[in-house]
Amino acid sequence: MSDLWAALALVLVIEGLMPLISPARWREVFSRILALSDGQIRFMGLASIVLGLLGLLWLR
């Protein structure tokens, strides 16, 4: 269970890097994401999940 909390904490750290380092670029990227269709956003989510699972399998 502590690994899960550590992973979630790491996600928050990584997610916070872009707005901290370059807020203007983060805002631009976010506005481009808002312009995508639901299907494109779903595909990005699916691709992220698959890459994350492959990464976990590779590390374990």
C-alpha positions in Angstrom: 0.0 0.0 0.0 2.9 2.4 0.7 4.1 1.8 -2.9 0.7 3.1 -4.2 0.9 6.2 -2.1 4.5 6.8 -3.2 3.5 6.4 -6.8 0.6 8.9 -6.4 2.9 11.3 -4.7 5.4 11.0 -7.6 2.6 11.6 -10.1 1.8 14.9 -8.3 5.4 15.9 -8.4 5.7 15.2 -12.1 2.4 16.9 -12.9 3.5 20.0 -11.0 6.8 20.4 -12.8 5.4 21.9 -16.0 3.3 24.7 -14.4 6.2 25.5 -12.1 8.9 25.7 -14.8 6.9 27.2 -17.7 3.3 28.3 -16.8 2.8 30.0 -20.2 3.8 26.9 -22.1 1.7 24.7 -19.8 -1.3 27.0 -20.5 -0.7 26.7 -24.3 -0.5 22.9 -24.1 -3.6 22.7 -22.0 -5.6 24.9 -24.4 -4.5 22.6 -27.3 -5.7 19.6 -25.3 -9.1 21.3 -24.8 -9.4 21.6 -28.6 -9.0 17.8 -29.1 -12.1 15.6 -29.6 -13.3 13.2 -26.9 -12.0 10.2 -29.0 -8.5 11.7 -29.2 -8.4 12.4 -25.5 -9.6 8.9 -24.8 -6.9 7.5 -27.0 -4.2 9.5 -25.2 -5.6 8.2 -21.9 -5.5 4.6 -23.1 -2.0 5.1 -24.5 -0.8 6.5 -21.2 -2.3 3.5 -19.3 -0.7 1.0 -21.6 2.7 2.7 -21.4 2.4 2.9 -17.6 1.5 -0.8 -17.4 4.4 -1.8 -19.7 6.7 0.3 -17.6 5.5 -1.4 -14.4 6.0 -4.8 -16.0 9.5 -3.9 -17.2 10.5 -2.6 -13.7 9.1 -5.7 -11.9 
